[in-house]
């Protein structure tokens, strides 16, 4: 036993449901990998000068541990975790190649069977007319080409290139941006000016969340994923609430926007409502995506 191993066991067991190392180590999955080119980070075991920083998450209680080095993950002696170490390294290399605008091809430099499976399971492929609205068809096609010993046909190569350009590269670009997020980014993801036009005639307001999903703000009950991956329901239509508030303030049945005083009241209430909606959205962003930072 080494001091580093003892410290690793201590930290893992402390954050696990089981107080026994052999059971506790089975509760964890890898959820992210980042690179520290300064090599100034220190593993939870105490080992300094880390370059590759893994995040592991407990599947039973949601606790996370970061940063942790690959050598420590190997100490878990779990085949799935060892495979994930390799997969995440490939994904990081793919992300870096995309960030450096390198030419990406379907080969073992950036891909493996596990990487293709990860891309499929994490939504890199979207339903569309070319895959008969079934993303698994794209995954199966790329897996078939990756496993072939001979060169793909010209038609197959065109399809591979299209999937890399239109699905895999955008997915990797989002992961690069995600790895650069801070808590301040999440807390201020949306500001009042972004919400402003929702107070007009719009029925819904959608925007992109930190992981590329769509978040839809609405004031009517929506079926899941009708308009976005995540739907936020407001208590009322902001534009109706705004107009009713101004009517109440002026004790009349119609709003005269030519009245400067009425315009000022409208602008003030609009700002307050926009700020309240933005705060609600940002609270949801922090709640759903704070784990991306760990």
KOLVODREN-670083 format. One line per 10 residues: their letters; for each residue x, y, z of N, C-alpha, C. Coordinates in steps of 0.05 Angstrom, whole numbers, plus 32768, in hexadecimal, padded with zeros to 4 digits. Atoms other than C-alpha are relative to their C-alpha. Example, Ala and Ser with C-alpha at 12.3 -4.5 7.8 and 13.67 -1.06 7.14 Angstrom:
<vexgus>
AS	8012,7FE8,8000,80F6,7FA6,809C,8012,8018,8000  7FF0,7FE8,7FFF,8111,7FEB,808F,7FF1,8016,800E
</vexgus>
This chain:
<vexgus>
XXXXXXXXXX	8011,7FE8,8000,8000,8000,8000,8012,8019,8000  7FF1,7FE7,8000,8018,8046,7FF1,7FEF,8016,800D  800F,7FEA,7FF4,8005,8088,8011,7FEA,800A,7FED  8013,7FF6,8013,7FE3,809D,7FD0,7FE8,7FED,7FFE  8016,8013,8001,7FB9,805D,7FCE,7FEE,8003,8018  8010,7FFD,7FE8,7FA4,8065,8016,7FEF,8019,7FFF  800F,7FE7,8002,7F8F,80AD,8008,7FE9,7FFD,7FEC  8014,8005,8014,7F69,8097,7FCA,7FE9,7FF0,800D  8015,8011,7FF3,7F43,8061,7FF2,7FF0,8011,8013  800E,7FEF,7FEC,7F33,8093,8029,7FEC,8013,7FF2
XXXXXXXXXX	8012,7FED,800D,7F16,80C7,7FF9,7FE9,7FF3,7FF2  8016,800E,800E,7EEE,8095,7FD0,7FEC,7FF5,8014  8013,800C,7FEC,7ED0,8071,800C,7FF0,8016,800E  800D,7FEA,7FF2,7EC0,80B3,802E,7FE8,800B,7FEF  8015,7FF6,8012,7E95,80C7,7FF1,7FEE,7FEA,7FF6  8010,8017,800A,7E76,8082,7FE6,7FEB,7FF9,8014  8014,800A,7FEE,7E3A,8060,8003,800B,7FEA,8011  7FF3,8015,7FF1,7E63,8024,8018,8018,800A,800E  7FE8,7FF8,7FF2,7E99,802B,804C,8016,7FEB,7FFC  7FED,8015,8006,7EBE,7FF0,802E,800C,8005,7FE4
XXXXXXXXXX	7FF3,7FF9,801A,7EF1,7FFD,7FF6,7FF7,7FEE,7FE9  8007,8013,8016,7EE1,7FBE,7FCE,7FE4,8005,7FF5  801B,7FFA,8009,7E97,7FD2,7FCB,7FFE,801D,7FF6  8002,7FE4,8007,7EA1,801D,7FC8,800A,8006,7FE4  7FF3,7FFA,801A,7ECD,801B,7F8B,7FEE,7FF8,7FE8  8012,8008,8015,7E94,7FFB,7F63,7FEA,8015,7FFB  8015,7FEC,8001,7E68,8038,7F6E,8006,8018,7FED  7FF7,7FE8,800E,7E8F,8067,7F40,8002,7FFC,7FE2  7FFC,7FFF,801D,7E8F,807A,7EF6,8010,8019,7FF9  7FF3,7FE8,800B,7EBA,80AA,7ECE,7FEC,8010,7FF1
XXXXXXXXXX	8014,7FEF,800D,7E92,80E6,7EB7,800D,8017,7FF0  7FF4,7FEA,800F,7EC6,8117,7E9C,801F,7FFD,8001  7FE3,7FFF,8001,7F0F,8122,7E89,8008,801C,7FF6  7FF5,7FE6,8008,7F34,8165,7E84,801E,7FFE,8000  7FE2,7FFF,8001,7F7C,8176,7E74,800A,801A,800D  7FF3,7FE9,7FF4,7FA6,81A5,7E9F,801C,8001,7FF4  7FE6,7FFF,800D,7FE0,81B7,7E72,8016,800C,8012  7FEC,7FF5,7FED,8001,81DD,7EAC,800B,7FEA,8013  7FF9,8017,7FEE,8004,819A,7ED2,8003,800A,801D  7FFF,7FF6,7FE4,7FF6,81C0,7F13,7FEB,7FF3,8012
XXXXXXXXXX	8015,800C,7FF0,7FBC,8195,7F2A,800A,7FE9,8011  7FF8,8016,7FEE,7FBF,8162,7F62,7FE9,7FEC,8003  8014,8015,7FFE,7F9A,8120,7F65,7FF5,7FFE,801D  800B,8003,7FE5,7F6C,8110,7FA0,8011,7FEE,8011  7FEE,8011,7FF1,7FA1,80DE,7FB4,8019,800F,800A  7FE9,7FF0,7FF8,7FD4,8116,7FBC,8016,8002,7FEB  7FEC,7FFF,8015,7FFC,8109,7F7D,7FFF,801A,7FF1  8001,7FE6,800E,8010,814C,7F5E,8006,7FFE,7FE2  7FF7,7FFE,801C,801E,8163,7F17,7FEF,7FF0,7FED  8012,800F,8013,7FE1,8144,7EF5,7FFC,8010,7FE7
XXXXXXXXXX	8008,7FF4,801A,7FD3,8152,7EAC,7FE4,7FF9,7FF8  801B,8009,8007,7F95,8128,7EA1,7FF0,7FFC,8019  8010,7FFE,7FE8,7F5F,8135,7ED3,7FE5,7FF3,7FFC  8019,800E,8003,7F26,8103,7ED8,7FED,8008,8017  8015,7FFD,7FEC,7EE4,810E,7EFD,7FF1,7FE5,8001  8010,8018,7FFC,7EC2,80D1,7F1A,7FE7,8007,8011  8019,7FFA,7FF2,7E7A,80D0,7F33,7FF4,7FE7,800C  800C,8017,7FF3,7E57,80A2,7F64,7FE4,7FFC,7FF6  801A,8006,800D,7E1B,8080,7F44,7FEA,7FFE,8015  8014,8003,7FEB,7DF8,8078,7F87,7FF8,801A,800E
XXXXXXXXXX	8007,7FE8,7FF1,7DFC,80BC,7FA8,8007,801A,7FF0  7FFB,7FE8,8010,7E14,80EB,7F70,8019,800F,8008  7FE7,7FF3,7FF9,7E55,80FF,7F93,8014,7FFE,7FEA  7FEB,8001,8014,7E8F,8111,7F67,801B,8004,800D  7FE4,7FFD,7FF7,7EDB,810E,7F70,8010,800B,7FE9  7FF0,7FF3,8015,7F0A,813B,7F49,8016,8011,800D  7FF7,8010,8017,7F41,813C,7F34,800B,7FE5,8009  7FF6,801A,7FFA,7F56,80F4,7F31,8010,7FF7,7FE8  7FEF,8008,8017,7F8E,80D6,7F06,7FF9,7FE4,7FF7  8007,801A,800B,7F88,8099,7EDA,800C,7FE9,8010
XXXXXXXXXX	7FF3,8016,7FF0,7FB9,8071,7F05,7FEF,7FF9,8018  8011,8005,7FE9,7F89,8079,7F40,7FE7,7FF1,7FF7  8018,800E,800A,7F4D,8064,7F16,8007,7FE3,7FFB  7FF8,801C,8005,7F75,8026,7F03,8000,7FEF,801A  8000,800D,7FE6,7F78,8016,7F4E,7FE4,7FF5,8007  801A,800B,7FFB,7F2D,800A,7F4C,7FFD,7FE4,7FF6  8000,801B,800C,7F3B,7FCC,7F22,7FE4,7FF8,7FF6  801A,8005,800C,7EF9,7FD2,7EFD,8004,8003,7FE2  7FFC,8000,801D,7EFA,7FC0,7EB3,7FF2,8017,7FF2  800F,7FEB,800C,7EC4,7FF2,7EA2,800E,801B,8004
XXXXXXXXXX	7FF2,7FE7,7FFB,7EEB,802B,7EC2,801A,8001,7FEF  7FE8,8000,8010,7F2B,8016,7E9F,7FFA,8006,7FE3  8009,7FFA,801C,7F06,8017,7E5C,7FF9,801E,7FFD  8009,7FE3,8001,7EE9,805C,7E6D,8018,8012,8000  7FE8,7FF0,8000,7F2F,8077,7E7B,800A,8004,7FE3  7FF7,7FFF,801C,7F43,8065,7E34,7FED,8010,7FEF  8014,7FF3,8010,7F02,807E,7E17,8001,801F,8004  8000,7FE3,7FFB,7F06,80C2,7E39,801A,800D,7FF6  7FE7,7FF6,800C,7F4F,80CA,7E23,7FFC,8004,7FE2  8005,7FFD,801D,7F39,80BE,7DDB,7FEE,8018,7FFB
XXXXXXXXXX	8012,7FEA,8004,7F00,80EF,7DE3,800E,801B,8004  7FF1,7FE7,7FFC,7F2F,8124,7DFF,8012,8006,7FE8  7FF0,7FFC,8018,7F5E,811A,7DC4,7FEF,8009,7FE8  8012,7FF7,8015,7F23,8121,7D95,7FF8,801D,8004  8007,7FE4,7FFA,7F0D,8161,7DB8,8017,8013,7FF9  7FE9,7FEF,8005,7F53,817D,7DB4,8005,8003,7FE2  7FFC,7FFF,801D,7F59,816B,7D6A,7FEB,8013,7FF3  8015,7FEE,800A,7F16,818E,7D5D,8007,801D,8006  7FF9,7FE5,7FF8,7F2D,81CB,7D84,8017,800B,7FF0  7FE9,7FF8,8010,7F6E,81CC,7D5C,7FFA,8000,7FE2
XXXXXXXXXX	8009,8000,801C,7F45,81C6,7D1B,8010,7FEB,7FEF  7FF3,8016,800F,7F68,8185,7D07,7FEC,7FF1,7FEF  8011,8010,8011,7F4C,8158,7CD1,7FFA,7FE6,800F  8009,8017,7FF0,7F24,8121,7CF4,7FF7,7FEA,7FED  800A,8017,8010,7F1C,80DC,7CD4,7FF9,7FE9,8014  8009,8016,7FEF,7EFD,809C,7CEE,8016,7FEB,8001  7FEA,8013,7FFD,7F3C,8078,7D05,8006,7FFE,801E  7FFA,8006,7FE3,7F5B,805F,7D46,800F,8017,800E  7FF3,7FE9,7FF2,7F7F,80A1,7D53,7FEC,800E,8012  8014,7FF1,7FF0,7F3E,80C1,7D6C,7FE9,7FEF,8008
XXXXXXXXXX	8018,800F,7FFB,7F0B,8089,7D6E,8007,7FE3,8009  8000,801C,7FF8,7EFE,8045,7D8C,7FE3,7FF7,8001  801C,8009,7FFD,7EC0,801A,7D93,7FF2,800D,8017  800B,7FF3,7FE8,7EB6,8036,7DD8,7FFA,801D,7FFC  8004,7FE4,8006,7EBD,807D,7DBF,7FE6,8004,7FF0  8018,7FFE,8010,7E88,8072,7D8A,7FE7,7FFA,8011  8017,8006,7FEF,7E5A,8053,7DBE,7FFA,8018,8013  8003,7FE8,7FEF,7E66,808F,7DEC,7FF2,8016,7FF1  800C,7FEB,8010,7E55,80BF,7DB4,7FE2,7FFB,7FFC  801D,8007,8004,7E14,809A,7DA6,7FF0,8004,801A
XXXXXXXXXX	800F,7FFF,7FE7,7DFF,8094,7DEF,7FFE,801C,800C  8001,7FE5,7FF5,7E0D,80DD,7DFD,7FF5,8015,7FEC  8010,7FEE,8011,7DE5,80FA,7DC3,800F,800E,7FEA  7FF1,7FF3,8016,7E1A,810B,7D8F,7FF0,7FFE,7FE6  800F,8004,8018,7DED,80EF,7D59,7FE3,8007,8004  801B,7FF6,7FFD,7DAA,8111,7D4F,7FED,7FF2,7FEC  8013,800C,8013,7D6B,80F4,7D2F,7FFB,8013,7FE8  8004,7FF0,8018,7D63,810D,7CE7,7FF7,7FEE,7FEA  800B,800F,8017,7D49,80F8,7CA3,8015,7FED,7FF5  7FEB,8011,800B,7D8D,80DA,7C91,8004,7FE6,800F
XXXXXXXXXX	7FFE,8019,7FF0,7D8C,80A7,7CCA,7FE5,7FF5,8007  801B,8009,7FFB,7D41,809B,7CC7,7FF6,8007,801C  8008,7FF5,7FE5,7D3A,80C4,7D07,8007,7FEC,8016  7FF6,8013,7FED,7D61,808E,7D2C,801E,8003,8003  7FE3,7FFC,7FFE,7DA6,80A4,7D45,8011,7FE6,8002  7FF1,8019,7FFE,7DB9,805C,7D51,800A,7FF6,7FE5  7FF8,8008,801B,7DBD,8052,7D06,801B,800D,7FF9  7FE6,7FF3,8005,7DF6,8085,7D03,8016,7FF2,8010  7FEC,800F,7FF0,7E1A,8061,7D3C,8007,7FE5,7FF4  7FFB,801A,800B,7E12,801D,7D1C,8010,8002,7FE6
XXXXXXXXXX	7FF1,7FFC,8019,7E2B,8038,7CD9,801D,8005,8005  7FE4,7FFA,7FFA,7E6A,8056,7CF7,800E,7FE9,800C  7FF3,8018,7FF4,7E77,8018,7D20,8007,7FEB,7FEB  7FFB,8013,8017,7E71,7FED,7CE1,8018,8009,7FF0  7FE9,7FF6,8010,7EA2,8019,7CBB,8019,7FFE,8010  7FE8,8002,7FEF,7ED2,801C,7CF6,800A,7FE4,8002  7FF8,801C,7FFE,7ED3,7FD0,7CFA,8009,7FF4,7FE6  7FF9,800C,801A,7EDE,7FC6,7CB0,801F,7FFF,7FFC  7FE3,8002,8006,7F23,7FAF,7C99,8007,800D,7FE6  7FFA,7FF3,8019,7F1D,7FCC,7C54,7FF6,801D,8000
XXXXXXXXXX	8008,7FE4,8002,7F15,8014,7C3F,7FE2,8003,7FFA  801D,7FFB,8006,7ECD,802F,7C3E,7FFD,8009,7FE3  8006,7FF6,801B,7EAD,803D,7BFB,7FFE,801E,8000  8002,7FE3,8002,7EA9,8084,7BE1,7FE7,800A,800E  801A,7FF8,7FF4,7E60,8088,7BF6,8001,7FFE,801F  7FFD,8003,7FE3,7E70,806D,7C3C,8011,8015,800C  7FED,7FEC,7FF5,7EAA,809D,7C45,7FF2,801C,8001  800E,7FE7,7FFF,7E7D,80D8,7C33,7FED,8002,8018  8012,8000,7FE9,7E4C,80C3,7C68,8010,8002,801A  7FEE,7FFE,7FE8,7E84,80B9,7C9C,8008,801D,8004
XXXXXXXXXX	7FF8,7FE4,7FFE,7E9D,80FF,7C8D,7FEA,8012,8009  8017,7FF0,7FF8,7E58,811C,7C93,7FF9,7FFD,801D  8006,8005,7FE4,7E4D,80FC,7CD7,8015,800D,8012  7FEB,7FF3,7FF0,7E90,8114,7CF0,7FFD,801E,8000  8003,7FE3,8002,7E84,815B,7CD7,7FE7,800A,800E  801A,7FF5,7FF8,7E3B,8162,7CEA,7FF7,7FF6,801C  8008,800B,7FE7,7E36,8138,7D29,8016,7FFF,8015  7FEA,8005,7FEC,7E78,8125,7D4A,800F,8019,8007  7FF1,7FE8,7FFB,7E9E,8166,7D42,7FF0,8014,8010  800F,7FEE,7FEF,7E65,8192,7D5C,7FFD,7FF6,801D
XXXXXXXXXX	8002,800B,7FE5,7E5D,8162,7D97,801A,8005,8010  7FE6,7FFC,7FF3,7EA8,8166,7DA6,8005,801D,8007  7FFD,7FE3,7FFA,7EA7,81B2,7DA1,7FF0,8008,8018  8010,7FFA,7FE8,7E70,81B5,7DD5,800E,7FF6,8019  7FF2,800A,7FE9,7E99,8189,7E03,8018,8011,8007  7FEA,7FEE,7FFB,7ED5,81B7,7DFB,7FF6,8019,800F  800B,7FE8,7FF2,7EAA,81F3,7E0F,7FF7,7FF9,801C  8009,8008,7FE6,7E8C,81CC,7E49,8018,7FFE,8014  7FE8,8003,7FEF,7ED2,81BC,7E64,800C,801A,8009  7FF6,7FE6,7FF9,7EE0,8206,7E66,7FED,8011,8011
XXXXXXXXXX	8014,7FF2,7FF1,7EA2,8219,7E8E,8009,8005,801C  7FFC,7FFA,7FE4,7EA4,823A,7ED2,7FE5,8002,800D  801A,7FFC,7FF2,7E6E,8240,7F08,7FF4,801B,7FF9  800A,7FE5,8008,7E69,828A,7EF6,7FF1,7FFF,7FE5  800E,8003,801A,7E57,8275,7EAF,7FE4,7FF5,8004  801A,800D,7FFB,7E1E,8249,7EC9,7FED,8013,800E  8011,7FEE,7FF0,7E04,827D,7EFA,7FF7,8018,7FEF  8008,7FE9,8011,7E01,82B2,7EC3,7FFC,7FF8,7FE3  8004,800B,801B,7DF0,8286,7E87,7FED,8011,7FF0  8015,7FEF,800D,7DB3,82B1,7E77,7FFE,801A,800F
XXXXXXXXXX	8005,7FE7,7FF2,7DAA,82FA,7E86,7FE5,800C,7FF7  801B,7FF5,8005,7D6C,8326,7E85,7FFC,8008,7FE3  8003,7FF8,801C,7D7A,8340,7E3F,7FFA,7FE9,7FEE  8005,8018,8010,7D79,82F9,7E24,7FE2,7FF8,8002  801C,8007,7FFC,7D32,82F1,7E40,7FED,8015,7FF5  8012,7FEA,8006,7D17,8334,7E2A,7FEA,7FFB,7FED  8015,8002,8014,7CF1,8320,7DEC,7FEB,7FEB,8007  8015,8013,7FF8,7CCC,82E9,7E10,7FE7,800E,800A  8016,7FF1,7FF5,7CA0,8320,7E2C,7FEE,800B,7FE9  8011,7FF7,8017,7C84,832D,7DE6,7FED,7FEA,7FF8
XXXXXXXXXX	8014,8013,800B,7C5D,82FE,7DBA,800A,7FE3,7FFE  7FF5,801B,8002,7C8B,82C1,7DBF,7FF1,7FED,8012  800D,8014,7FEF,7C6A,8281,7DD8,8014,7FF1,8011  7FEB,800E,7FF1,7CAB,8261,7DEF,801B,800E,7FFA  7FE5,7FF5,8003,7CF4,8274,7DF7,8014,7FEA,8005  7FEC,8015,7FFD,7D2C,8242,7DEB,801C,800A,7FFD  7FE3,7FF9,8003,7D77,8246,7DF2,8010,7FE7,8006  7FEF,8017,7FFD,7DB2,8217,7DF5,800C,7FFF,801C  7FF5,8005,7FE5,7DC7,81FA,7E38,801E,7FFA,7FFD  7FE3,8005,8002,7E11,81EE,7E4A,8009,7FE7,7FF2
XXXXXXXXXX	7FF8,8018,800D,7E11,81A8,7E2F,7FF3,7FFD,7FE4  800B,8000,801B,7DEF,81BB,7DED,7FE2,7FF9,7FFE  801C,8006,8000,7DA9,81A6,7E01,7FF0,801B,7FFE  8012,7FE9,8001,7D6E,81D5,7DF5,7FF0,8002,801A  8012,7FFA,7FE9,7D4B,81F5,7E31,7FEA,8012,7FF6  8018,7FF1,800A,7D05,820E,7E22,7FF1,800C,8018  8011,7FF2,7FEC,7CE1,8242,7E4D,7FE4,8003,7FF5  801B,7FFD,8009,7C96,8240,7E48,7FED,8005,8017  8013,7FFB,7FEA,7C57,8250,7E6F,7FE7,7FEE,7FFB  8014,8015,8003,7C2D,8215,7E57,800E,7FE5,8003
XXXXXXXXXX	7FF5,801A,7FFC,7C37,81CD,7E6A,8008,7FF3,7FE5  7FF6,800C,8019,7C62,81AB,7E34,8006,7FE3,8005  7FF6,801B,7FFF,7C6E,8163,7E25,801E,8000,8000  7FE2,8001,7FFF,7CB6,814F,7E34,800C,8000,7FE5  7FF1,7FFE,8019,7CE5,8162,7DFC,7FF0,800A,7FE8  800F,7FF4,8016,7CAE,8183,7DD3,800F,8017,7FF3  7FF2,7FE8,800A,7CD7,81C2,7DCD,801E,8000,8007  7FE4,8000,7FF7,7D18,81B3,7DF1,8005,7FE7,8010  7FF8,8016,7FEF,7D3E,817F,7E18,7FF7,8004,801D  8008,7FF8,7FE5,7D2D,81A5,7E58,7FEC,8016,7FFE
XXXXXXXXXX	8015,7FEC,8001,7CED,81CC,7E62,7FFC,800C,801B  8005,7FF1,7FE8,7CE4,8202,7E96,7FE4,800D,7FFE  801C,7FF6,8000,7C9B,8213,7EA7,7FFD,8018,8012  8005,7FE8,7FF0,7C8B,825A,7EBE,7FE3,7FFF,800A  801B,8000,7FF4,7C4E,8269,7EE9,7FEB,800D,7FEE  8013,7FF2,8012,7C2F,8296,7EB3,800F,800B,7FE8  7FF5,7FF4,8018,7C3A,82B5,7E6F,800B,801B,8009  7FF4,7FE7,7FF7,7C6B,82EE,7E7E,7FF3,8019,7FF3  800B,7FE8,800E,7C4C,831D,7E49,7FE4,8006,800C  801A,7FFC,7FF4,7C06,8313,7E67,8003,800C,801C
XXXXXXXXXX	7FFB,7FF5,7FE5,7C21,831E,7EAD,8009,801D,7FFF  7FF6,7FE5,8003,7C45,835C,7E96,7FE9,8014,7FFA  8016,7FEE,8007,7C08,837B,7E75,7FEB,8002,8017  8013,7FFF,7FEA,7BDA,8368,7EAF,800B,8012,8017  7FF3,7FF0,7FEB,7C0C,8388,7EDF,7FFE,801E,7FFA  8002,7FE4,8008,7C0D,83C9,7EB8,7FE3,800A,8002  801C,7FF9,7FFE,7BC1,83C9,7EB3,7FF9,8006,801D  8006,7FFD,7FE4,7BBD,83C0,7EFE,800C,801A,800B  7FF2,7FE8,7FF6,7BF0,83F7,7F0A,7FF2,801A,7FF7  800D,7FE8,800B,7BC9,8429,7EDF,7FE2,7FFF,8003
XXXXXXXXXX	801D,8003,7FFB,7B84,840F,7EF1,7FF0,8006,7FE7  800F,7FFD,8019,7B6C,840C,7EA9,8000,7FE7,7FF1  8004,8019,800F,7B58,83D8,7E76,8012,7FFE,7FE8  7FEE,8001,8016,7B89,83EA,7E40,801A,800F,8006  7FE6,7FF4,7FFA,7BD2,83FE,7E3E,8007,8014,7FEA  7FF9,7FEB,8013,7BE6,843F,7E1D,801F,8002,8000  7FE3,8000,8001,7C2E,8434,7E09,800C,801A,7FF6  7FF7,7FE6,8007,7C31,847B,7DF0,8004,8012,8019  7FFD,7FF1,7FE7,7C2E,8492,7E38,801C,7FFA,800B  7FE5,8004,7FF6,7C77,849C,7E4F,8001,7FF2,801B
XXXXXXXXXX	8001,800D,7FE5,7C64,8488,7E96,7FFA,7FE2,7FFD  8007,801C,8005,7C45,8448,7E7C,8018,7FF1,7FF4  7FE9,800C,800C,7C83,843A,7E52,8015,7FFA,8016  7FEC,8004,7FEB,7CB0,8442,7E8F,7FF7,7FE8,8012  800A,8016,7FF0,7C83,8413,7EB7,8004,7FE5,7FF2  7FFC,8018,8010,7C86,83E0,7E7F,801D,7FF7,8000  7FE3,8006,8001,7CD2,83E4,7E7A,800A,7FF5,801B  7FF7,8008,7FE6,7CDB,83DD,7EC5,7FF6,7FE3,8006  800B,801A,7FFB,7CAC,83A1,7ECB,800D,7FEB,7FED  7FF3,8013,8013,7CCB,8381,7E8C,801B,7FF7,800B
XXXXXXXXXX	7FE6,8006,7FF5,7D0F,8386,7EAC,7FFF,7FED,8018  8003,8010,7FE8,7CF7,8368,7EEE,7FF9,7FE3,7FF8  8009,801B,8008,7CD4,832E,7ECB,8017,7FF1,7FF2  7FE9,800D,800E,7D10,8320,7E9E,8015,7FF6,8013  7FEC,8008,7FEC,7D3F,831F,7ED9,7FF7,7FE8,8010  800A,8016,7FF1,7D12,82F0,7EFF,8001,7FE6,7FF0  7FFF,8017,8011,7D0D,82C0,7EC4,801D,7FF7,7FFD  7FE4,8007,8004,7D59,82C3,7EB8,800B,7FF2,8019  7FF7,800C,7FE7,7D65,82B3,7F02,7FF6,7FE3,8002  800C,801B,7FFF,7D36,8277,7EFD,800F,7FED,7FEE
XXXXXXXXXX	7FF1,8011,8013,7D5A,825D,7EBF,801C,7FFA,800A  7FE4,8005,7FF7,7D9F,8266,7EDD,8001,7FED,8018  8001,8013,7FEA,7D8B,8242,7F1C,7FFD,7FE3,7FF6  8003,801A,800D,7D75,8208,7EF0,801A,7FF6,7FF3  7FE7,8006,800D,7DB6,820B,7EC9,8014,7FF6,8015  7FED,8008,7FEB,7DE0,8207,7F09,7FF8,7FE5,800B  8009,8019,7FF5,7DB5,81CF,7F24,8006,7FE8,7FEE  7FFE,8017,8013,7DB9,81A4,7EE5,801D,7FFC,7FF6  7FE6,8002,800E,7E00,81B3,7ECD,8018,8005,8012  7FE9,7FFB,7FF0,7E2C,81C1,7F09,8014,7FE8,8000
XXXX	7FEF,8017,8000,7E47,817A,7F05,8014,8001,7FE8  7FEE,7FFE,8016,7E67,818D,7EC2,801B,800D,8008  7FE8,7FF1,7FF7,7E99,81B8,7EE9,8011,7FEF,8012  7FF1,8010,7FEC,7EAF,8181,7F19,8012,7FEB,7FF3
</vexgus>
